[in-house]
Amino acid sequence: MTMRTRTLGTTGPQVSALGLGCMGMSALYGDADRAESVATIHAALEAGVTLLDTGDFYAMGHNEMLIGEALRTAPAALRAQALTSVKFGALRDPEGNWSGYDGRPAAVKNFAAYSLQRLGVDHIDVYRIARLDPDVPIEETVGAIAELIEKGYVRHVGLSEVGAETIRRAAATAPVADLQIEYSLISRGIEREILPATRELGIGITAYGVLSRGLISGHFSRDRQLAANDFRAHSPRFQGENLQHNLNLVEALRKIAEQKGASVAQIAIAWVLSRGEDIVPLIGARTRERLGESLGALDVTLDAADLAAIEEAVPADAAAGDRYPTAQMAHLDSER
């Protein structure tokens, strides 16, 4: 496996072709092993992964502290190559309930101060509000990030889960490095308006959910029991007939993977990689074993015939169920 590099848009940093999404090491997918999580981050850095993605609200700071521990205990050379991507703005209470988003300039700077401390770094490489605050113009939020850049606390402006109009307004305020948004074989909504807009403006994409939270990893089974604190226990795509329909798509994809001598997960990640040099998939591996499998996607080459077969097996809009529960879908500017 040879790690390639890509650039986040025309204004962002050069990063590894795959990034590591660290959320699952702290929240939303059941319990995780802290020592294994740190070891997985170290293994990713050793393999050439440079982009580490987190959110300050992932288990209320736990994920940032976990990454901070991993960076602190990594060899100096690996620590120096790590780039941090941080989402902010989501509000939660002590029980973990969600209570909206805060994109006010004062809040942006407050969130950043805490993230810098928890991560143990002197700057954040890409900083972005997790969801659009409907009560604060995006120009004000992005303007506050631009002020943090002027002071050296942030390197680049990012966006997350916003639509084409918001992207254009943000980019008119300050240079935007990339948009983080869900993109996978079964989540292709960005292809209609959002991806054309980012490409017009020279904004990169960091794609999360490339395995649809494990649904198209090839490892998820219909009879799997999910813990109450696992997001998938409430996700529409993992429920009843929706789940069976979606797993049928996975089986169709498995036939292609077997012909290529690859795993289902590797084919799914390779497909996202094939969509353009401006797209950096985030892999959500929580263990070194899953990390190794995901990195194997870099060795998978998909030719025109392979891509056509994949499109036939999993057509656009083939998935059953929304990607979030109804209440959360209402907060997605990217879906409006």
MARTORKOL-499993 format. One record per residue (C-alpha): residue number from 0; x, y, z. Coordinates in steps of 0.25 Angstrom, whole numbers, plus 5000, padded with zeros to 4 digits. Example, Ala and Ser with C-alpha at 12.3 -4.5 7.8 and 13.67 -1.06 7.14 Angstrom:
<sites>
{num:0 X:5049 Y:4982 Z:5031}
{num:1 X:5055 Y:4996 Z:5029}
</sites>
This chain:
<sites>
{num:0 X:5000 Y:5000 Z:5000}
{num:1 X:5005 Y:5014 Z:4996}
{num:2 X:4999 Y:5026 Z:5002}
{num:3 X:4996 Y:5036 Z:4992}
{num:4 X:4993 Y:5051 Z:4995}
{num:5 X:4982 Y:5060 Z:4991}
{num:6 X:4979 Y:5075 Z:4993}
{num:7 X:4967 Y:5081 Z:5000}
{num:8 X:4962 Y:5090 Z:4989}
{num:9 X:4971 Y:5101 Z:4984}
{num:10 X:4973 Y:5108 Z:4998}
{num:11 X:4975 Y:5096 Z:5007}
{num:12 X:4986 Y:5087 Z:5011}
{num:13 X:4992 Y:5075 Z:5005}
{num:14 X:4987 Y:5063 Z:5012}
{num:15 X:4987 Y:5048 Z:5011}
{num:16 X:4977 Y:5042 Z:5001}
{num:17 X:4970 Y:5036 Z:5012}
{num:18 X:4967 Y:5042 Z:5025}
{num:19 X:4963 Y:5036 Z:5039}
{num:20 X:4949 Y:5040 Z:5045}
{num:21 X:4951 Y:5038 Z:5060}
{num:22 X:4937 Y:5040 Z:5065}
{num:23 X:4934 Y:5025 Z:5066}
{num:24 X:4945 Y:5024 Z:5076}
{num:25 X:4937 Y:5032 Z:5086}
{num:26 X:4922 Y:5032 Z:5083}
{num:27 X:4910 Y:5028 Z:5075}
{num:28 X:4914 Y:5014 Z:5071}
{num:29 X:4914 Y:5007 Z:5085}
{num:30 X:4926 Y:5005 Z:5094}
{num:31 X:4940 Y:5006 Z:5089}
{num:32 X:4954 Y:5002 Z:5095}
{num:33 X:4962 Y:5014 Z:5098}
{num:34 X:4976 Y:5007 Z:5097}
{num:35 X:4972 Y:5001 Z:5083}
{num:36 X:4967 Y:5014 Z:5079}
{num:37 X:4980 Y:5021 Z:5082}
{num:38 X:4988 Y:5009 Z:5075}
{num:39 X:4979 Y:5011 Z:5063}
{num:40 X:4982 Y:5026 Z:5062}
{num:41 X:4997 Y:5022 Z:5063}
{num:42 X:4996 Y:5012 Z:5052}
{num:43 X:4989 Y:5021 Z:5043}
{num:44 X:5000 Y:5032 Z:5045}
{num:45 X:5010 Y:5021 Z:5042}
{num:46 X:5003 Y:5017 Z:5030}
{num:47 X:5004 Y:5031 Z:5024}
{num:48 X:4990 Y:5036 Z:5028}
{num:49 X:4991 Y:5051 Z:5032}
{num:50 X:4977 Y:5056 Z:5034}
{num:51 X:4970 Y:5053 Z:5047}
{num:52 X:4956 Y:5058 Z:5048}
{num:53 X:4948 Y:5060 Z:5061}
{num:54 X:4937 Y:5069 Z:5067}
{num:55 X:4937 Y:5076 Z:5080}
{num:56 X:4924 Y:5070 Z:5084}
{num:57 X:4928 Y:5056 Z:5081}
{num:58 X:4925 Y:5050 Z:5095}
{num:59 X:4926 Y:5064 Z:5100}
{num:60 X:4941 Y:5066 Z:5098}
{num:61 X:4945 Y:5052 Z:5100}
{num:62 X:4949 Y:5050 Z:5085}
{num:63 X:4958 Y:5062 Z:5085}
{num:64 X:4965 Y:5058 Z:5098}
{num:65 X:4967 Y:5044 Z:5092}
{num:66 X:4974 Y:5050 Z:5079}
{num:67 X:4982 Y:5059 Z:5088}
{num:68 X:4987 Y:5046 Z:5096}
{num:69 X:4990 Y:5039 Z:5083}
{num:70 X:4998 Y:5051 Z:5078}
{num:71 X:5005 Y:5053 Z:5091}
{num:72 X:5010 Y:5039 Z:5091}
{num:73 X:5013 Y:5037 Z:5076}
{num:74 X:5027 Y:5039 Z:5071}
{num:75 X:5031 Y:5053 Z:5068}
{num:76 X:5032 Y:5051 Z:5053}
{num:77 X:5018 Y:5045 Z:5052}
{num:78 X:5012 Y:5056 Z:5062}
{num:79 X:5018 Y:5067 Z:5053}
{num:80 X:5011 Y:5061 Z:5040}
{num:81 X:4997 Y:5061 Z:5047}
{num:82 X:4986 Y:5071 Z:5042}
{num:83 X:4974 Y:5073 Z:5051}
{num:84 X:4960 Y:5075 Z:5045}
{num:85 X:4950 Y:5080 Z:5056}
{num:86 X:4935 Y:5082 Z:5056}
{num:87 X:4929 Y:5091 Z:5066}
{num:88 X:4915 Y:5098 Z:5069}
{num:89 X:4907 Y:5086 Z:5074}
{num:90 X:4900 Y:5088 Z:5087}
{num:91 X:4898 Y:5077 Z:5097}
{num:92 X:4893 Y:5075 Z:5111}
{num:93 X:4899 Y:5066 Z:5122}
{num:94 X:4890 Y:5054 Z:5118}
{num:95 X:4896 Y:5055 Z:5104}
{num:96 X:4883 Y:5061 Z:5097}
{num:97 X:4885 Y:5071 Z:5086}
{num:98 X:4880 Y:5085 Z:5087}
{num:99 X:4883 Y:5092 Z:5075}
{num:100 X:4895 Y:5099 Z:5069}
{num:101 X:4903 Y:5112 Z:5072}
{num:102 X:4910 Y:5119 Z:5061}
{num:103 X:4912 Y:5133 Z:5068}
{num:104 X:4926 Y:5139 Z:5066}
{num:105 X:4928 Y:5139 Z:5082}
{num:106 X:4924 Y:5125 Z:5082}
{num:107 X:4933 Y:5121 Z:5071}
{num:108 X:4945 Y:5126 Z:5078}
{num:109 X:4941 Y:5120 Z:5091}
{num:110 X:4939 Y:5106 Z:5085}
{num:111 X:4953 Y:5108 Z:5078}
{num:112 X:4960 Y:5111 Z:5091}
{num:113 X:4955 Y:5098 Z:5098}
{num:114 X:4958 Y:5090 Z:5086}
{num:115 X:4973 Y:5095 Z:5085}
{num:116 X:4974 Y:5091 Z:5100}
{num:117 X:4968 Y:5077 Z:5099}
{num:118 X:4976 Y:5074 Z:5086}
{num:119 X:4989 Y:5079 Z:5092}
{num:120 X:4992 Y:5087 Z:5079}
{num:121 X:4995 Y:5102 Z:5076}
{num:122 X:4986 Y:5102 Z:5064}
{num:123 X:4975 Y:5095 Z:5057}
{num:124 X:4977 Y:5092 Z:5042}
{num:125 X:4962 Y:5092 Z:5038}
{num:126 X:4951 Y:5098 Z:5046}
{num:127 X:4937 Y:5097 Z:5043}
{num:128 X:4923 Y:5098 Z:5049}
{num:129 X:4916 Y:5084 Z:5049}
{num:130 X:4903 Y:5089 Z:5044}
{num:131 X:4898 Y:5103 Z:5040}
{num:132 X:4892 Y:5111 Z:5051}
{num:133 X:4879 Y:5116 Z:5046}
{num:134 X:4880 Y:5128 Z:5055}
{num:135 X:4893 Y:5133 Z:5051}
{num:136 X:4897 Y:5137 Z:5036}
{num:137 X:4908 Y:5128 Z:5031}
{num:138 X:4916 Y:5141 Z:5028}
{num:139 X:4918 Y:5144 Z:5043}
{num:140 X:4922 Y:5129 Z:5046}
{num:141 X:4932 Y:5129 Z:5035}
{num:142 X:4937 Y:5143 Z:5038}
{num:143 X:4940 Y:5138 Z:5053}
{num:144 X:4948 Y:5126 Z:5047}
{num:145 X:4956 Y:5136 Z:5038}
{num:146 X:4959 Y:5145 Z:5050}
{num:147 X:4965 Y:5132 Z:5057}
{num:148 X:4973 Y:5130 Z:5045}
{num:149 X:4979 Y:5144 Z:5045}
{num:150 X:4983 Y:5141 Z:5060}
{num:151 X:4989 Y:5127 Z:5056}
{num:152 X:4980 Y:5119 Z:5064}
{num:153 X:4973 Y:5112 Z:5051}
{num:154 X:4979 Y:5110 Z:5037}
{num:155 X:4967 Y:5108 Z:5028}
{num:156 X:4952 Y:5110 Z:5028}
{num:157 X:4944 Y:5098 Z:5026}
{num:158 X:4929 Y:5095 Z:5024}
{num:159 X:4920 Y:5084 Z:5028}
{num:160 X:4907 Y:5079 Z:5023}
{num:161 X:4902 Y:5092 Z:5016}
{num:162 X:4895 Y:5094 Z:5003}
{num:163 X:4900 Y:5101 Z:4990}
{num:164 X:4895 Y:5115 Z:4994}
{num:165 X:4902 Y:5114 Z:5007}
{num:166 X:4915 Y:5110 Z:5001}
{num:167 X:4915 Y:5121 Z:4992}
{num:168 X:4912 Y:5131 Z:5003}
{num:169 X:4923 Y:5126 Z:5011}
{num:170 X:4933 Y:5126 Z:5000}
{num:171 X:4930 Y:5140 Z:4997}
{num:172 X:4933 Y:5143 Z:5012}
{num:173 X:4947 Y:5136 Z:5013}
{num:174 X:4954 Y:5125 Z:5005}
{num:175 X:4948 Y:5112 Z:5008}
{num:176 X:4957 Y:5099 Z:5008}
{num:177 X:4947 Y:5088 Z:5008}
{num:178 X:4933 Y:5084 Z:5011}
{num:179 X:4931 Y:5072 Z:5020}
{num:180 X:4918 Y:5064 Z:5016}
{num:181 X:4913 Y:5050 Z:5015}
{num:182 X:4916 Y:5043 Z:5002}
{num:183 X:4916 Y:5028 Z:4998}
{num:184 X:4910 Y:5019 Z:4988}
{num:185 X:4897 Y:5020 Z:4995}
{num:186 X:4898 Y:5035 Z:4999}
{num:187 X:4900 Y:5042 Z:4986}
{num:188 X:4891 Y:5054 Z:4988}
{num:189 X:4903 Y:5064 Z:4987}
{num:190 X:4904 Y:5060 Z:4972}
{num:191 X:4892 Y:5069 Z:4968}
{num:192 X:4896 Y:5083 Z:4973}
{num:193 X:4906 Y:5083 Z:4984}
{num:194 X:4918 Y:5076 Z:4977}
{num:195 X:4916 Y:5085 Z:4964}
{num:196 X:4917 Y:5097 Z:4973}
{num:197 X:4929 Y:5093 Z:4981}
{num:198 X:4936 Y:5089 Z:4968}
{num:199 X:4933 Y:5103 Z:4962}
{num:200 X:4938 Y:5110 Z:4974}
{num:201 X:4951 Y:5101 Z:4976}
{num:202 X:4946 Y:5095 Z:4989}
{num:203 X:4950 Y:5081 Z:4993}
{num:204 X:4941 Y:5070 Z:4999}
{num:205 X:4944 Y:5062 Z:5011}
{num:206 X:4934 Y:5050 Z:5010}
{num:207 X:4929 Y:5044 Z:5023}
{num:208 X:4920 Y:5032 Z:5024}
{num:209 X:4927 Y:5025 Z:5012}
{num:210 X:4923 Y:5012 Z:5018}
{num:211 X:4910 Y:5017 Z:5022}
{num:212 X:4913 Y:5015 Z:5037}
{num:213 X:4917 Y:5000 Z:5034}
{num:214 X:4904 Y:4997 Z:5026}
{num:215 X:4912 Y:4995 Z:5013}
{num:216 X:4925 Y:4990 Z:5020}
{num:217 X:4921 Y:4975 Z:5017}
{num:218 X:4922 Y:4972 Z:5032}
{num:219 X:4908 Y:4976 Z:5036}
{num:220 X:4897 Y:4966 Z:5038}
{num:221 X:4882 Y:4966 Z:5039}
{num:222 X:4882 Y:4959 Z:5053}
{num:223 X:4893 Y:4968 Z:5059}
{num:224 X:4889 Y:4974 Z:5072}
{num:225 X:4892 Y:4989 Z:5074}
{num:226 X:4894 Y:4995 Z:5088}
{num:227 X:4884 Y:5006 Z:5092}
{num:228 X:4896 Y:5017 Z:5091}
{num:229 X:4898 Y:5012 Z:5076}
{num:230 X:4893 Y:5023 Z:5066}
{num:231 X:4889 Y:5011 Z:5057}
{num:232 X:4879 Y:5006 Z:5066}
{num:233 X:4871 Y:5019 Z:5062}
{num:234 X:4876 Y:5021 Z:5048}
{num:235 X:4865 Y:5019 Z:5037}
{num:236 X:4874 Y:5011 Z:5028}
{num:237 X:4876 Y:5000 Z:5039}
{num:238 X:4862 Y:4998 Z:5042}
{num:239 X:4853 Y:4986 Z:5038}
{num:240 X:4850 Y:4985 Z:5023}
{num:241 X:4860 Y:4997 Z:5020}
{num:242 X:4871 Y:4989 Z:5026}
{num:243 X:4868 Y:4976 Z:5018}
{num:244 X:4867 Y:4984 Z:5005}
{num:245 X:4880 Y:4991 Z:5008}
{num:246 X:4887 Y:4978 Z:5011}
{num:247 X:4883 Y:4972 Z:4998}
{num:248 X:4890 Y:4984 Z:4991}
{num:249 X:4902 Y:4980 Z:4999}
{num:250 X:4901 Y:4965 Z:4994}
{num:251 X:4901 Y:4970 Z:4980}
{num:252 X:4913 Y:4978 Z:4983}
{num:253 X:4920 Y:4966 Z:4989}
{num:254 X:4920 Y:4959 Z:4976}
{num:255 X:4928 Y:4970 Z:4969}
{num:256 X:4937 Y:4970 Z:4981}
{num:257 X:4940 Y:4955 Z:4980}
{num:258 X:4943 Y:4957 Z:4965}
{num:259 X:4953 Y:4968 Z:4969}
{num:260 X:4959 Y:4960 Z:4980}
{num:261 X:4956 Y:4971 Z:4990}
{num:262 X:4946 Y:4973 Z:5001}
{num:263 X:4933 Y:4980 Z:5000}
{num:264 X:4938 Y:4991 Z:5009}
{num:265 X:4950 Y:4993 Z:5000}
{num:266 X:4941 Y:4994 Z:4987}
{num:267 X:4932 Y:5004 Z:4994}
{num:268 X:4944 Y:5013 Z:4998}
{num:269 X:4951 Y:5011 Z:4985}
{num:270 X:4938 Y:5016 Z:4978}
{num:271 X:4938 Y:5029 Z:4986}
{num:272 X:4953 Y:5031 Z:4983}
{num:273 X:4950 Y:5029 Z:4968}
{num:274 X:4940 Y:5041 Z:4968}
{num:275 X:4951 Y:5051 Z:4967}
{num:276 X:4964 Y:5056 Z:4973}
{num:277 X:4956 Y:5067 Z:4980}
{num:278 X:4950 Y:5057 Z:4989}
{num:279 X:4957 Y:5051 Z:5002}
{num:280 X:4949 Y:5039 Z:5008}
{num:281 X:4949 Y:5039 Z:5023}
{num:282 X:4950 Y:5024 Z:5028}
{num:283 X:4944 Y:5022 Z:5042}
{num:284 X:4952 Y:5010 Z:5046}
{num:285 X:4952 Y:5008 Z:5061}
{num:286 X:4962 Y:4996 Z:5061}
{num:287 X:4975 Y:4994 Z:5055}
{num:288 X:4969 Y:4982 Z:5047}
{num:289 X:4958 Y:4990 Z:5041}
{num:290 X:4968 Y:5001 Z:5038}
{num:291 X:4977 Y:4991 Z:5031}
{num:292 X:4965 Y:4987 Z:5022}
{num:293 X:4961 Y:5001 Z:5019}
{num:294 X:4975 Y:5005 Z:5015}
{num:295 X:4975 Y:4993 Z:5005}
{num:296 X:4965 Y:5001 Z:4997}
{num:297 X:4977 Y:5009 Z:4992}
{num:298 X:4982 Y:4997 Z:4984}
{num:299 X:4969 Y:4995 Z:4977}
{num:300 X:4968 Y:5000 Z:4963}
{num:301 X:4954 Y:5001 Z:4957}
{num:302 X:4953 Y:5002 Z:4942}
{num:303 X:4941 Y:5007 Z:4934}
{num:304 X:4935 Y:4993 Z:4934}
{num:305 X:4937 Y:4992 Z:4949}
{num:306 X:4930 Y:5005 Z:4951}
{num:307 X:4919 Y:5001 Z:4942}
{num:308 X:4917 Y:4988 Z:4949}
{num:309 X:4916 Y:4996 Z:4962}
{num:310 X:4906 Y:5006 Z:4957}
{num:311 X:4897 Y:4994 Z:4953}
{num:312 X:4898 Y:4987 Z:4966}
{num:313 X:4896 Y:5000 Z:4974}
{num:314 X:4889 Y:5010 Z:4966}
{num:315 X:4888 Y:5025 Z:4971}
{num:316 X:4877 Y:5027 Z:4981}
{num:317 X:4876 Y:5012 Z:4983}
{num:318 X:4876 Y:5012 Z:4998}
{num:319 X:4864 Y:5010 Z:5006}
{num:320 X:4862 Y:5020 Z:5017}
{num:321 X:4868 Y:5034 Z:5021}
{num:322 X:4882 Y:5035 Z:5025}
{num:323 X:4878 Y:5042 Z:5039}
{num:324 X:4865 Y:5041 Z:5047}
{num:325 X:4854 Y:5052 Z:5043}
{num:326 X:4858 Y:5061 Z:5054}
{num:327 X:4873 Y:5062 Z:5050}
{num:328 X:4869 Y:5063 Z:5035}
{num:329 X:4862 Y:5076 Z:5039}
{num:330 X:4876 Y:5082 Z:5043}
{num:331 X:4883 Y:5079 Z:5030}
{num:332 X:4884 Y:5091 Z:5021}
{num:333 X:4890 Y:5081 Z:5011}
{num:334 X:4876 Y:5075 Z:5009}
{num:335 X:4868 Y:5087 Z:5007}
</sites>
